[in-house]
Amino acid sequence: MNLWWPTFGVPLLGIAGTIVGQIRSGRPKIVRIGTLCATVVSAISPSMGLYGLVKLDELAKRSQLDYGFEGLAWLFAVLGVIAAIFCLLVIRKGCKLFDWIPLAVSVWMFVVWAAVCSTL
């Protein structure tokens, strides 16, 4: 069963669409730079998920209680949530759909990695 696509692929497609929307928007450059930074931080966690799928053999060799990789991905998801909320609070006026996508992706990845880390 291929659950990697809805878990990691769809968020990365949303992030790609957000980057394109930000670049094409006619907003002030400082607003675009802040939102792009939040978007890039939000993209780290699903990218780590795809990297983990590629390196699954190496990750499987760890002990059963070693959740270092998953914990790091969870921390990046938390950082993405903080960056996206900060960006939304700074922009406040004139928020568009692609300002909310990094927050949605980060919250989704936060839930995914929290579920993975809680399977002790």
N, CA, C and O atoms as a GROMACS GRO file, in nm:
protein
  480
    1MET      N    1   0.083  -0.117   0.000
    1MET     CA    2   0.000   0.000   0.000
    1MET      C    3   0.089   0.125   0.000
    1MET      O    4   0.178   0.138   0.084
    2ASN      N    5   0.066   0.215  -0.092
    2ASN     CA    6   0.148   0.334  -0.106
    2ASN      C    7   0.087   0.452  -0.033
    2ASN      O    8   0.014   0.532  -0.092
    3LEU      N    9   0.116   0.463   0.095
    3LEU     CA   10   0.066   0.575   0.172
    3LEU      C   11   0.162   0.693   0.172
    3LEU      O   12   0.132   0.796   0.231
    4TRP      N   13   0.277   0.679   0.107
    4TRP     CA   14   0.372   0.787   0.107
    4TRP      C   15   0.324   0.906   0.025
    4TRP      O   16   0.358   1.020   0.056
    5TRP      N   17   0.244   0.881  -0.080
    5TRP     CA   18   0.200   0.990  -0.166
    5TRP      C   19   0.111   1.090  -0.092
    5TRP      O   20   0.141   1.209  -0.095
    6PRO      N   21   0.002   1.046  -0.025
    6PRO     CA   22  -0.077   1.146   0.047
    6PRO      C   23  -0.005   1.202   0.170
    6PRO      O   24  -0.034   1.313   0.214
    7THR      N   25   0.088   1.126   0.224
    7THR     CA   26   0.155   1.171   0.345
    7THR      C   27   0.264   1.273   0.316
    7THR      O   28   0.273   1.373   0.386
    8PHE      N   29   0.346   1.250   0.214
    8PHE     CA   30   0.459   1.338   0.186
    8PHE      C   31   0.451   1.408   0.050
    8PHE      O   32   0.499   1.520   0.036
    9GLY      N   33   0.391   1.344  -0.049
    9GLY     CA   34   0.389   1.401  -0.184
    9GLY      C   35   0.293   1.517  -0.199
    9GLY      O   36   0.328   1.619  -0.258
   10VAL      N   37   0.172   1.503  -0.147
   10VAL     CA   38   0.073   1.611  -0.159
   10VAL      C   39   0.119   1.737  -0.086
   10VAL      O   40   0.104   1.846  -0.141
   11PRO      N   41   0.174   1.727   0.037
   11PRO     CA   42   0.225   1.850   0.098
   11PRO      C   43   0.336   1.917   0.017
   11PRO      O   44   0.342   2.040   0.010
   12LEU      N   45   0.422   1.838  -0.044
   12LEU     CA   46   0.528   1.899  -0.126
   12LEU      C   47   0.471   1.964  -0.251
   12LEU      O   48   0.523   2.067  -0.295
   13LEU      N   49   0.366   1.908  -0.309
   13LEU     CA   50   0.300   1.975  -0.423
   13LEU      C   51   0.235   2.105  -0.379
   13LEU      O   52   0.239   2.204  -0.451
   14GLY      N   53   0.176   2.106  -0.261
   14GLY     CA   54   0.119   2.229  -0.208
   14GLY      C   55   0.225   2.335  -0.185
   14GLY      O   56   0.203   2.453  -0.212
   15ILE      N   57   0.339   2.294  -0.134
   15ILE     CA   58   0.450   2.387  -0.112
   15ILE      C   59   0.501   2.442  -0.245
   15ILE      O   60   0.530   2.561  -0.257
   16ALA      N   61   0.511   2.355  -0.346
   16ALA     CA   62   0.555   2.401  -0.479
   16ALA      C   63   0.457   2.503  -0.536
   16ALA      O   64   0.498   2.604  -0.592
   17GLY      N   65   0.328   2.476  -0.522
   17GLY     CA   66   0.228   2.573  -0.568
   17GLY      C   67   0.235   2.704  -0.492
   17GLY      O   68   0.214   2.811  -0.549
   18THR      N   69   0.264   2.696  -0.363
   18THR     CA   70   0.279   2.817  -0.282
   18THR      C   71   0.397   2.900  -0.328
   18THR      O   72   0.388   3.022  -0.336
   19ILE      N   73   0.508   2.834  -0.359
   19ILE     CA   74   0.626   2.907  -0.406
   19ILE      C   75   0.597   2.977  -0.538
   19ILE      O   76   0.634   3.093  -0.556
   20VAL      N   77   0.530   2.907  -0.629
   20VAL     CA   78   0.494   2.969  -0.757
   20VAL      C   79   0.399   3.085  -0.735
   20VAL      O   80   0.415   3.191  -0.797
   21GLY      N   81   0.300   3.069  -0.648
   21GLY     CA   82   0.206   3.177  -0.619
   21GLY      C   83   0.273   3.297  -0.556
   21GLY      O   84   0.238   3.411  -0.586
   22GLN      N   85   0.368   3.272  -0.469
   22GLN     CA   86   0.440   3.383  -0.405
   22GLN      C   87   0.526   3.460  -0.505
   22GLN      O   88   0.532   3.582  -0.501
   23ILE      N   89   0.591   3.387  -0.593
   23ILE     CA   90   0.679   3.453  -0.690
   23ILE      C   91   0.597   3.536  -0.787
   23ILE      O   92   0.640   3.645  -0.826
   24ARG      N   93   0.479   3.488  -0.826
   24ARG     CA   94   0.396   3.558  -0.923
   24ARG      C   95   0.307   3.667  -0.861
   24ARG      O   96   0.246   3.745  -0.934
   25SER      N   97   0.300   3.674  -0.729
   25SER     CA   98   0.212   3.773  -0.667
   25SER      C   99   0.272   3.913  -0.679
   25SER      O  100   0.394   3.930  -0.688
   26GLY      N  101   0.185   4.011  -0.680
   26GLY     CA  102   0.231   4.149  -0.690
   26GLY      C  103   0.244   4.214  -0.554
   26GLY      O  104   0.212   4.332  -0.539
   27ARG      N  105   0.290   4.141  -0.455
   27ARG     CA  106   0.302   4.193  -0.320
   27ARG      C  107   0.438   4.256  -0.299
   27ARG      O  108   0.531   4.232  -0.376
   28PRO      N  109   0.451   4.337  -0.194
   28PRO     CA  110   0.583   4.394  -0.165
   28PRO      C  111   0.686   4.285  -0.141
   28PRO      O  112   0.655   4.177  -0.091
   29LYS      N  113   0.809   4.314  -0.178
   29LYS     CA  114   0.914   4.213  -0.173
   29LYS      C  115   0.940   4.162  -0.031
   29LYS      O  116   0.968   4.044  -0.013
   30ILE      N  117   0.930   4.248   0.068
   30ILE     CA  118   0.957   4.205   0.205
   30ILE      C  119   0.853   4.103   0.252
   30ILE      O  120   0.887   4.011   0.326
   31VAL      N  121   0.728   4.119   0.211
   31VAL     CA  122   0.624   4.023   0.247
   31VAL      C  123   0.649   3.890   0.178
   31VAL      O  124   0.635   3.784   0.238
   32ARG      N  125   0.688   3.895   0.050
   32ARG     CA  126   0.715   3.772  -0.023
   32ARG      C  127   0.834   3.697   0.036
   32ARG      O  128   0.830   3.574   0.045
   33ILE      N  129   0.937   3.768   0.077
   33ILE     CA  130   1.055   3.703   0.133
   33ILE      C  131   1.020   3.632   0.264
   33ILE      O  132   1.063   3.519   0.286
   34GLY      N  133   0.942   3.697   0.350
   34GLY     CA  134   0.902   3.634   0.476
   34GLY      C  135   0.817   3.510   0.454
   34GLY      O  136   0.836   3.408   0.520
   35THR      N  137   0.723   3.520   0.360
   35THR     CA  138   0.637   3.404   0.334
   35THR      C  139   0.716   3.292   0.267
   35THR      O  140   0.690   3.175   0.295
   36LEU      N  141   0.809   3.325   0.180
   36LEU     CA  142   0.891   3.222   0.117
   36LEU      C  143   0.979   3.152   0.221
   36LEU      O  144   1.001   3.031   0.211
   37CYS      N  145   1.030   3.226   0.319
   37CYS     CA  146   1.109   3.163   0.425
   37CYS      C  147   1.024   3.064   0.504
   37CYS      O  148   1.068   2.953   0.533
   38ALA      N  149   0.903   3.106   0.539
   38ALA     CA  150   0.813   3.014   0.611
   38ALA      C  151   0.778   2.893   0.526
   38ALA      O  152   0.764   2.782   0.577
   39THR      N  153   0.765   2.914   0.396
   39THR     CA  154   0.732   2.804   0.304
   39THR      C  155   0.848   2.706   0.295
   39THR      O  156   0.826   2.584   0.297
   40VAL      N  157   0.969   2.756   0.286
   40VAL     CA  158   1.086   2.668   0.276
   40VAL      C  159   1.102   2.588   0.406
   40VAL      O  160   1.132   2.469   0.402
   41VAL      N  161   1.084   2.653   0.520
   41VAL     CA  162   1.094   2.581   0.648
   41VAL      C  163   0.985   2.473   0.656
   41VAL      O  164   1.009   2.365   0.709
   42SER      N  165   0.867   2.504   0.605
   42SER     CA  166   0.758   2.405   0.607
   42SER      C  167   0.786   2.288   0.513
   42SER      O  168   0.731   2.180   0.533
   43ALA      N  169   0.868   2.309   0.412
   43ALA     CA  170   0.898   2.202   0.316
   43ALA      C  171   1.002   2.103   0.367
   43ALA      O  172   1.017   1.995   0.310
   44ILE      N  173   1.074   2.138   0.472
   44ILE     CA  174   1.181   2.050   0.520
   44ILE      C  175   1.125   1.918   0.573
   44ILE      O  176   1.181   1.812   0.545
   45SER      N  177   1.018   1.924   0.649
   45SER     CA  178   0.965   1.803   0.713
   45SER      C  179   0.913   1.698   0.613
   45SER      O  180   0.949   1.582   0.626
   46PRO      N  181   0.830   1.735   0.512
   46PRO     CA  182   0.793   1.632   0.416
   46PRO      C  183   0.910   1.585   0.330
   46PRO      O  184   0.912   1.471   0.284
   47SER      N  185   1.008   1.673   0.309
   47SER     CA  186   1.128   1.631   0.236
   47SER      C  187   1.206   1.527   0.315
   47SER      O  188   1.262   1.433   0.258
   48MET      N  189   1.210   1.544   0.446
   48MET     CA  190   1.275   1.444   0.530
   48MET      C  191   1.201   1.312   0.525
   48MET      O  192   1.262   1.205   0.534
   49GLY      N  193   1.068   1.318   0.512
   49GLY     CA  194   0.990   1.195   0.498
   49GLY      C  195   1.025   1.118   0.373
   49GLY      O  196   1.040   0.996   0.376
   50LEU      N  197   1.039   1.190   0.261
   50LEU     CA  198   1.079   1.123   0.137
   50LEU      C  199   1.221   1.071   0.146
   50LEU      O  200   1.251   0.963   0.095
   51TYR      N  201   1.310   1.147   0.211
   51TYR     CA  202   1.447   1.101   0.231
   51TYR      C  203   1.448   0.974   0.317
   51TYR      O  204   1.525   0.881   0.290
   52GLY      N  205   1.363   0.971   0.418
   52GLY     CA  206   1.354   0.852   0.503
   52GLY      C  207   1.305   0.730   0.426
   52GLY      O  208   1.348   0.618   0.453
   53LEU      N  209   1.216   0.752   0.329
   53LEU     CA  210   1.171   0.640   0.246
   53LEU      C  211   1.283   0.589   0.158
   53LEU      O  212   1.294   0.468   0.134
   54VAL      N  213   1.367   0.679   0.108
   54VAL     CA  214   1.479   0.638   0.023
   54VAL      C  215   1.582   0.561   0.106
   54VAL      O  216   1.637   0.461   0.060
   55LYS      N  217   1.606   0.607   0.228
   55LYS     CA  218   1.706   0.545   0.314
   55LYS      C  219   1.643   0.448   0.416
   55LYS      O  220   1.694   0.431   0.526
   56LEU      N  221   1.533   0.387   0.379
   56LEU     CA  222   1.458   0.302   0.471
   56LEU      C  223   1.542   0.184   0.521
   56LEU      O  224   1.528   0.143   0.637
   57ASP      N  225   1.627   0.129   0.437
   57ASP     CA  226   1.711   0.016   0.479
   57ASP      C  227   1.805   0.056   0.592
   57ASP      O  228   1.824  -0.020   0.688
   58GLU      N  229   1.864   0.175   0.580
   58GLU     CA  230   1.955   0.221   0.685
   58GLU      C  231   1.879   0.256   0.813
   58GLU      O  232   1.927   0.229   0.923
   59LEU      N  233   1.763   0.314   0.799
   59LEU     CA  234   1.684   0.349   0.917
   59LEU      C  235   1.630   0.225   0.988
   59LEU      O  236   1.607   0.227   1.109
   60ALA      N  237   1.610   0.118   0.912
   60ALA     CA  238   1.558  -0.005   0.973
   60ALA      C  239   1.663  -0.074   1.059
   60ALA      O  240   1.628  -0.157   1.144
   61LYS      N  241   1.790  -0.044   1.039
   61LYS     CA  242   1.898  -0.107   1.116
   61LYS      C  243   1.913  -0.048   1.256
   61LYS      O  244   1.988  -0.101   1.337
   62ARG      N  245   1.844   0.060   1.285
   62ARG     CA  246   1.855   0.123   1.416
   62ARG      C  247   1.783   0.038   1.520
   62ARG      O  248   1.707  -0.053   1.487
   63SER      N  249   1.810   0.069   1.647
   63SER     CA  250   1.738  -0.004   1.752
   63SER      C  251   1.591   0.038   1.751
   63SER      O  252   1.555   0.140   1.693
   64GLN      N  253   1.509  -0.041   1.816
   64GLN     CA  254   1.364  -0.016   1.813
   64GLN      C  255   1.326   0.113   1.883
   64GLN      O  256   1.221   0.171   1.852
   65LEU      N  257   1.405   0.159   1.975
   65LEU     CA  258   1.372   0.279   2.051
   65LEU      C  259   1.446   0.403   2.001
   65LEU      O  260   1.440   0.508   2.066
   66ASP      N  261   1.515   0.394   1.890
   66ASP     CA  262   1.588   0.508   1.835
   66ASP      C  263   1.496   0.586   1.740
   66ASP      O  264   1.477   0.547   1.625
   67TYR      N  265   1.442   0.694   1.789
   67TYR     CA  266   1.354   0.778   1.709
   67TYR      C  267   1.422   0.912   1.679
   67TYR      O  268   1.354   1.015   1.673
   68GLY      N  269   1.552   0.912   1.661
   68GLY     CA  270   1.627   1.035   1.636
   68GLY      C  271   1.586   1.104   1.506
   68GLY      O  272   1.565   1.225   1.504
   69PHE      N  273   1.576   1.028   1.398
   69PHE     CA  274   1.539   1.084   1.269
   69PHE      C  275   1.397   1.137   1.272
   69PHE      O  276   1.370   1.248   1.226
   70GLU      N  277   1.307   1.058   1.327
   70GLU     CA  278   1.167   1.099   1.335
   70GLU      C  279   1.149   1.220   1.427
   70GLU      O  280   1.068   1.308   1.399
   71GLY      N  281   1.224   1.222   1.536
   71GLY     CA  282   1.218   1.335   1.628
   71GLY      C  283   1.268   1.463   1.564
   71GLY      O  284   1.213   1.570   1.586
   72LEU      N  285   1.375   1.451   1.484
   72LEU     CA  286   1.427   1.568   1.413
   72LEU      C  287   1.326   1.619   1.310
   72LEU      O  288   1.306   1.740   1.297
   73ALA      N  289   1.262   1.528   1.239
   73ALA     CA  290   1.160   1.569   1.142
   73ALA      C  291   1.042   1.635   1.214
   73ALA      O  292   0.984   1.731   1.163
   74TRP      N  293   1.006   1.583   1.332
   74TRP     CA  294   0.899   1.644   1.412
   74TRP      C  295   0.937   1.784   1.456
   74TRP      O  296   0.854   1.875   1.454
   75LEU      N  297   1.064   1.803   1.496
   75LEU     CA  298   1.109   1.937   1.536
   75LEU      C  299   1.105   2.035   1.419
   75LEU      O  300   1.070   2.152   1.437
   76PHE      N  301   1.139   1.988   1.300
   76PHE     CA  302   1.127   2.075   1.182
   76PHE      C  303   0.981   2.109   1.153
   76PHE      O  304   0.951   2.219   1.107
   77ALA      N  305   0.891   2.016   1.179
   77ALA     CA  306   0.748   2.045   1.162
   77ALA      C  307   0.703   2.150   1.262
   77ALA      O  308   0.625   2.239   1.228
   78VAL      N  309   0.750   2.140   1.386
   78VAL     CA  310   0.718   2.241   1.488
   78VAL      C  311   0.773   2.377   1.446
   78VAL      O  312   0.705   2.479   1.459
   79LEU      N  313   0.896   2.378   1.398
   79LEU     CA  314   0.957   2.503   1.350
   79LEU      C  315   0.877   2.561   1.233
   79LEU      O  316   0.861   2.682   1.223
   80GLY      N  317   0.828   2.474   1.145
   80GLY     CA  318   0.745   2.520   1.033
   80GLY      C  319   0.614   2.580   1.079
   80GLY      O  320   0.569   2.680   1.024
   81VAL      N  321   0.552   2.520   1.182
   81VAL     CA  322   0.428   2.576   1.237
   81VAL      C  323   0.456   2.714   1.296
   81VAL      O  324   0.379   2.807   1.273
   82ILE      N  325   0.564   2.727   1.372
   82ILE     CA  326   0.598   2.856   1.433
   82ILE      C  327   0.627   2.960   1.326
   82ILE      O  328   0.580   3.074   1.337
   83ALA      N  329   0.703   2.924   1.224
   83ALA     CA  330   0.735   3.019   1.117
   83ALA      C  331   0.610   3.060   1.040
   83ALA      O  332   0.595   3.177   1.006
   84ALA      N  333   0.522   2.966   1.013
   84ALA     CA  334   0.401   2.999   0.937
   84ALA      C  335   0.307   3.087   1.019
   84ALA      O  336   0.248   3.181   0.965
   85ILE      N  337   0.292   3.058   1.148
   85ILE     CA  338   0.207   3.142   1.232
   85ILE      C  339   0.266   3.282   1.246
   85ILE      O  340   0.193   3.381   1.239
   86PHE      N  341   0.397   3.290   1.264
   86PHE     CA  342   0.462   3.421   1.272
   86PHE      C  343   0.441   3.500   1.143
   86PHE      O  344   0.413   3.620   1.147
   87CYS      N  345   0.454   3.433   1.031
   87CYS     CA  346   0.434   3.500   0.902
   87CYS      C  347   0.290   3.549   0.887
   87CYS      O  348   0.267   3.660   0.840
   88LEU      N  349   0.194   3.467   0.926
   88LEU     CA  350   0.054   3.508   0.919
   88LEU      C  351   0.023   3.624   1.012
   88LEU      O  352  -0.055   3.713   0.978
   89LEU      N  353   0.084   3.624   1.130
   89LEU     CA  354   0.061   3.733   1.224
   89LEU      C  355   0.124   3.863   1.175
   89LEU      O  356   0.069   3.971   1.198
   90VAL      N  357   0.238   3.853   1.109
   90VAL     CA  358   0.303   3.974   1.057
   90VAL      C  359   0.227   4.029   0.938
   90VAL      O  360   0.209   4.150   0.927
   91ILE      N  361   0.181   3.942   0.849
   91ILE     CA  362   0.112   3.987   0.728
   91ILE      C  363  -0.028   4.038   0.763
   91ILE      O  364  -0.067   4.146   0.719
   92ARG      N  365  -0.102   3.961   0.840
   92ARG     CA  366  -0.240   3.987   0.883
   92ARG      C  367  -0.329   4.041   0.772
   92ARG      O  368  -0.426   3.976   0.734
   93LYS      N  369  -0.298   4.156   0.720
   93LYS     CA  370  -0.385   4.219   0.620
   93LYS      C  371  -0.352   4.162   0.482
   93LYS      O  372  -0.235   4.158   0.442
   94GLY      N  373  -0.452   4.120   0.412
   94GLY     CA  374  -0.434   4.073   0.276
   94GLY      C  375  -0.380   3.933   0.265
   94GLY      O  376  -0.312   3.901   0.167
   95CYS      N  377  -0.409   3.847   0.362
   95CYS     CA  378  -0.363   3.708   0.354
   95CYS      C  379  -0.434   3.638   0.238
   95CYS      O  380  -0.554   3.653   0.219
   96LYS      N  381  -0.358   3.565   0.164
   96LYS     CA  382  -0.413   3.489   0.052
   96LYS      C  383  -0.404   3.341   0.084
   96LYS      O  384  -0.348   3.302   0.186
   97LEU      N  385  -0.460   3.259  -0.004
   97LEU     CA  386  -0.463   3.115   0.019
   97LEU      C  387  -0.322   3.059   0.036
   97LEU      O  388  -0.299   2.975   0.123
   98PHE      N  389  -0.229   3.105  -0.046
   98PHE     CA  390  -0.095   3.048  -0.038
   98PHE      C  391  -0.018   3.098   0.084
   98PHE      O  392   0.097   3.057   0.103
   99ASP      N  393  -0.076   3.183   0.165
   99ASP     CA  394  -0.017   3.216   0.295
   99ASP      C  395  -0.056   3.113   0.401
   99ASP      O  396   0.013   3.098   0.501
  100TRP      N  397  -0.167   3.043   0.379
  100TRP     CA  398  -0.216   2.944   0.475
  100TRP      C  399  -0.164   2.803   0.445
  100TRP      O  400  -0.164   2.718   0.534
  101ILE      N  401  -0.120   2.778   0.324
  101ILE     CA  402  -0.074   2.643   0.287
  101ILE      C  403   0.048   2.598   0.369
  101ILE      O  404   0.051   2.483   0.413
  102PRO      N  405   0.150   2.684   0.391
  102PRO     CA  406   0.262   2.637   0.475
  102PRO      C  407   0.218   2.598   0.616
  102PRO      O  408   0.273   2.504   0.673
  103LEU      N  409   0.122   2.669   0.671
  103LEU     CA  410   0.072   2.632   0.804
  103LEU      C  411   0.000   2.498   0.799
  103LEU      O  412   0.020   2.414   0.887
  104ALA      N  413  -0.082   2.477   0.698
  104ALA     CA  414  -0.154   2.350   0.685
  104ALA      C  415  -0.056   2.234   0.667
  104ALA      O  416  -0.073   2.128   0.728
  105VAL      N  417   0.046   2.253   0.584
  105VAL     CA  418   0.146   2.147   0.561
  105VAL      C  419   0.221   2.117   0.690
  105VAL      O  420   0.242   2.001   0.724
  106SER      N  421   0.261   2.222   0.762
  106SER     CA  422   0.337   2.201   0.885
  106SER      C  423   0.254   2.132   0.992
  106SER      O  424   0.304   2.046   1.064
  107VAL      N  425   0.126   2.169   1.004
  107VAL     CA  426   0.040   2.103   1.102
  107VAL      C  427   0.020   1.956   1.064
  107VAL      O  428   0.021   1.869   1.151
  108TRP      N  429   0.000   1.930   0.935
  108TRP     CA  430  -0.016   1.792   0.890
  108TRP      C  431   0.109   1.709   0.922
  108TRP      O  432   0.099   1.598   0.973
  109MET      N  433   0.226   1.764   0.891
  109MET     CA  434   0.349   1.690   0.918
  109MET      C  435   0.375   1.677   1.067
  109MET      O  436   0.431   1.578   1.112
  110PHE      N  437   0.334   1.776   1.145
  110PHE     CA  438   0.343   1.767   1.291
  110PHE      C  439   0.263   1.647   1.341
  110PHE      O  440   0.310   1.571   1.424
  111VAL      N  441   0.142   1.632   1.290
  111VAL     CA  442   0.056   1.520   1.330
  111VAL      C  443   0.117   1.387   1.285
  111VAL      O  444   0.118   1.290   1.362
  112VAL      N  445   0.166   1.381   1.162
  112VAL     CA  446   0.225   1.257   1.110
  112VAL      C  447   0.346   1.215   1.193
  112VAL      O  448   0.355   1.100   1.236
  113TRP      N  449   0.439   1.309   1.215
  113TRP     CA  450   0.560   1.272   1.289
  113TRP      C  451   0.531   1.247   1.436
  113TRP      O  452   0.598   1.164   1.498
  114ALA      N  453   0.433   1.316   1.493
  114ALA     CA  454   0.395   1.287   1.632
  114ALA      C  455   0.337   1.147   1.643
  114ALA      O  456   0.363   1.076   1.740
  115ALA      N  457   0.260   1.107   1.543
  115ALA     CA  458   0.204   0.971   1.542
  115ALA      C  459   0.315   0.867   1.529
  115ALA      O  460   0.311   0.762   1.594
  116VAL      N  461   0.412   0.895   1.446
  116VAL     CA  462   0.524   0.802   1.429
  116VAL      C  463   0.606   0.792   1.557
  116VAL      O  464   0.645   0.683   1.598
  117CYS      N  465   0.633   0.906   1.620
  117CYS     CA  466   0.715   0.907   1.741
  117CYS      C  467   0.641   0.849   1.862
  117CYS      O  468   0.705   0.807   1.959
  118SER      N  469   0.510   0.847   1.858
  118SER     CA  470   0.435   0.799   1.973
  118SER      C  471   0.410   0.649   1.970
  118SER      O  472   0.336   0.596   2.054
  119THR      N  473   0.470   0.580   1.876
  119THR     CA  474   0.448   0.435   1.866
  119THR      C  475   0.552   0.357   1.945
  119THR      O  476   0.596   0.251   1.901
  120LEU      N  477   0.590   0.408   2.058
  120LEU     CA  478   0.691   0.339   2.141
  120LEU      C  479   0.637   0.210   2.192
  120LEU      O  480   0.707   0.138   2.263
   0.00000   0.00000   0.00000
